[in-house]
Amino acid sequence: MVATDGSLRSSHVLLVGDARWTAEFGDRLRTVGASVDRVGTAEDALEVVRNRATDCVVSEYSLDAATGVELVESVRARTSTLPVVVCTAEGDETVASAAIGAGVSDYVAFEGVPREQFDDLHARVERCVQAAARSASRRDRARQFEATFGDARAATWVLDDGGALVRANRTAREWLSDAAEGTDGEQFWTLPWWEGEEGVEDDVRRVVGTALDGELGHAVVSRPQSSGRPAVVEMSARPVHDEFGGLVSVVVEGVDITERVTLERNLRQSEELHRVTLNNMTDTVLMTNEAGEYTYVCPNVHFIFGYTADEIHRQGTIDELLGTDLFDRDELAESGVLKNIECTATDKAGREHTLLVNVREVSIQDGALLYSCRDISKRKQREEALATLHATARDFLYAETSHEIARHVVDDAPSVVGLDASAVYLFDAEGNDLRPAAQSDEMRELAGPLSPVPTDGSRLVSDSFLHDEARFVDDAHKSDHIDDPTTGLGSVASIPLGDHGVFVVGSAERGRFGEVARELADLLAATAEAALDRVRRESRLRRQDRELQRRNADLTALARTNDIIREIDQALVAAETRPEVEHAVCQRLTGEDRFAFAWIGVVDEATGTVEPRSWAGDERGYLDDASFTVAETGTEPAGRTAATRTASTVKNVADHLRGESWRTSALSRDFRSALSVPLAYDEFTYGVLTVYADTPRAFDDTTRAVLSELGETIASATSAIERKNALLTTSVTRLEFGTDDQTFVLSRLAHEAGCTLSYRGGVQQTDRGAVVFVTVEGTSVEAVEAAAERLVAVDDLRSIGADGHGGVVRLRVSQPFLALELADHGAVLHRVDAGESATSLVVEVPETVDVHHISRLVSNAVGPIDLRSKRTLDQSSTHDLRARFLDRVTDRQLEVVQTAHYSGFFESPRESTGEEVAATLDISPAAFYRHVRTVQRKLFSTLFDEAGVAAFSAPPPE
């Protein structure tokens, strides 16, 4: 085992990773007294670093959801001083380069078994901890030096090991103004600071020489001033050694004591002037003999201690006032003066004061020691408050809610402001009021339980918040904004926290808000406001992050679902038959581990169950084991969807396991959730699609919506295939229906006009509605036109040909016409005869189309119907010819020739002229004849050129 110096003893080491070697290395570290934590992920490691003082992090490279290098980057984003060691047996130069670039402290590449290299790893970790400790020590010393160097009370110079000037602080340079420029590198005692006074250069050389010899040098010298009178400087020089004892530099400190020397001179010249001066000082001066007995007490002694000069004399010695062992007499004898001795003293009223005392050897009458006492209680209070405020700000960094920050403010207010009664109100935007978030016990005793304050400016709290200004009230009972005569508060302040709320602090005493208290209260409020801003920003960022994660997850799921739908759409386009469609859908849904199982079934009206037609995936006999009864409740999702014709979702199959038997069968096959959607298109249902997943809640709203649309797409594809098959088949079933309901538009119009309306074909769908040609019998066209104006379903009616007892009209209806809906499913509306009280309809249904579906569609369009007849016909001679002809003519050409046909233009003799038909169509006669000739040419071409004359030749006579 490699010998170590014990640097890891009492250190805290964090091991990151699940590899076995991390546990073994942790045991190794514990044997040398180290404290070890071990976590598995980078996220857990960062949590430990945030919440516990850690001396070193040792991580393996491969982590769950991250790498050791990414962990280093995260740690460096937080701190640049914490040592991080990355270990790996799989790394290469690229990994090592990335680790170094991320700021790793050390990189260990295991070769072979890691435990055999624990000695080396131990030594490396120890070196990292040592280096971090040394770096921290250097930083502390540097900060201490900079604090001393920046002290405005003293001029400070830094000299090299030969006595040449390296650096001077601001105070030193201000002594010379512009003359200080260009002095770096010169011997210190030759510089302009000491020119003009005889013997000063020798004194400075002696002081610096003492320091260069490794001793503390001290002297009082004079320096020239622009006023012409020399200034007295108390100079000290101390050597700075490196860790090997070698001299590195010399730090010279000079304090301008001209005023003090002048004062001493003046004191010697005139004791009376000295007494007058002391009477007007806030500092207190005391003089004693060597035994500590008073020889002089400043008349203003009561400013600090509350005693008169006579009362001070009667106390005996100064030890009673300032305490014993205030200073070392030998040290004073050596230096002549001791400065800034901090002590505490109690005044006559029992209040404790913090004093800063200077002691100097003097020889004034019987006095040997001169004490100057300065009361720094307020400064001390400010320093302690700032220290507490620093800790409070640190606590704010870890607060995650505004209420946490409010609690910290109330808890720390006594230490910062010096007042125990405090509270924090937070603004509630919804209620438009300020609501108490935290309240101290003292505030509760003085003001009672706090209640919400409306933001109307009538109360101190709301007035301060609305105007964004601090309000300090020295007498709460005289304030217009405090209307509670029973309040125990004597003085109170309300300080806004930006737009977050208000900080309230107070006391039972009046007039407690001096300059220091106001400053500290404002500072605490500003710190709290900054913390509340941070919490709001972080909260907003967390919400945005969660929303982004949710959207990313949704987009990922949507992309996955879209891939499925895209594949299914491609398969539907290529499918030629309904079984191909159904099989392709099930295959795509279960392919690539998308869903566990999918199947399509249709309702068997005889048994009242859903019968499977096609399936794919891990079925494992489920279709044989489960029951698919068509019912709205208590049945398998497929049966429920078949009954309700709406999508059915089962988020967790394990729920209500004992209530429905199908759940047991599904759960035993690891079907954890299910979704069933109807295959419905235009009121036609082609069955149900049911999909199962091996995880609970696999079908969210997006997936459900997409699969529901997929059901419509499958039904549409099935319908298209049936229409295609209908075009290819020559065998049709002619159905004749009868109804006395007035739902159908022609039935309603015939009833209103008191006539018979006959439809024999000729319907077109335009962007303004469906155009239908209808024959009128039993009344005039004008009467039908008048009746049509009373019907909302008829948008327009035009007469094509008319006489006194009937004619032909062209209707434009707003709702989809039955003929077009039937055509979408391969059926043809052959004829409609609508009378005043009854209507008959003839529909031709290809053998590939379900007659029950067509019957339901007719019933939905015209109301309750009766099936009067049903015949099977063979249309092989005309079916294909008609389709080819319709493919060759445009919608406009077909509209023109249909209008001409129904207006009797082709009758002999003609019932309408070309000009009359053209006027009906709002076109010119030339355009009308051009369209007619074009349609005739295309019709004859279809008859003779494409179909062949023989196909239409009459059979030979028998």
MOBEL-V55361 format. One line per field, one symbol per residue. phi: phi as a letter, one per 20 degrees, with the letter a starting at -180 (. if undefined). psi: psi as a letter, one per 40 degrees, with the letter a starting at -180 (. if undefined). Layout:
phi: ???
psi: ???
This chain:
phi: .ffcemfefmeddddcpdfffffffffffffdneecdccecfffffffffdbfceaddcffecfmacffffgfffffebddffcddcbddfbffffffffffnffbcddfcnegffdfgffgfffffffffffffffffffffffffffeffececcddefdnefdbceffffffdlffffmefnefffeeffdfndfnfffffffffffffendedbadcdcfcffnefdecedcccfcdefdnffdacddccdfdgfffffffffffbfffffffffdeefddcccefenefdbcffegfgeemeefffffffodfffednelfbeffffffenbcdleebdbdefeneeceddddccfcbcleedcdddddedgffffffffffffffffffffefdcffffgffgffeggfeenceebacddfdffelbddfdbbffffffedmfecgdfedmedgffffffelcfdddecffdefedddfefefecbcccfdmeerbddbabfeemedeffffffffffffffffffgfffffffffffffffffffffffffffffffffffgffffefdcfgffffffffffdfllfcfbbbcccfeffemcedfdbbboeflmffeeedcffbfcmcfgffffffelcfcddfbffflfeecffffffffdmeebbbccfecblmeddpcdccccecflfdeffffffffffgffffffffffffffffeedecdedddcbdedffffffffffembddcdconccedfdpedcecedcnbefffffffffedffdebcceebbcfdrqccddddeegegffffffdnecefbccddfcbcdcdcddffedfffffffffffedngcdeebbcdcddffcfffffffffedeffffffffffffenfefcffebefffffffelcfgffffffffffffffffffdeefnfffdfffffe
psi: hhiieedeheihhhhhieiddddddddddddeeihhihididddddddddeihhdihhiidhiheaidddddddddddiedhhhhhiieeiadddddddddefidihhhihahddeeddddddddddddddddddddddddddddddddeheeihhihiaeeeihdiiiddddddebeeeheeheihdeeiedeiehhedddddddddddddeeihiiihiiiiidedhiihhhhihiihiaeeeihdihhhhhhhfddddddddddddhdddddddddeidihhihiadeehhehhhdfdeddeeiidddddeebiedddeiifdihddddddddihifhhiiihadeeihihihhhhihighbehdhhhhhhhfdddddddddddddddddddddeheiddddddddddedddddehdhiihhihhddefihhhdihiddddddeihiiihifeedidddddddefihhhhdhdeehdeheheeiehdiiihhifbedaihhiaidiifegadddddddddddddddddddddddddddddddddddddddddddddddddddddddddddeididdddddddddddeiffdidiiihiihhddefihhhdiiiagdfeddddihfhhidieiidddddddefiihhhdhdeifdedhdddddddeefhdiihhiigihfehheaihhiiieiifegaddddddddddddddddddddddddddddiehihhhhiiieiediddddddddefahhhheigiihieeahhhhhhhieiidddddddddehdehdihhhdhiadeaahihihidihidddddddeeihhdihhhadeihiihhhhieehhdddddddddddeahihhdihihihfddedddddddddeiidddddddddddeefdeihiidiidddddddefiidddddddddddddddddddddddidddeiiiii.
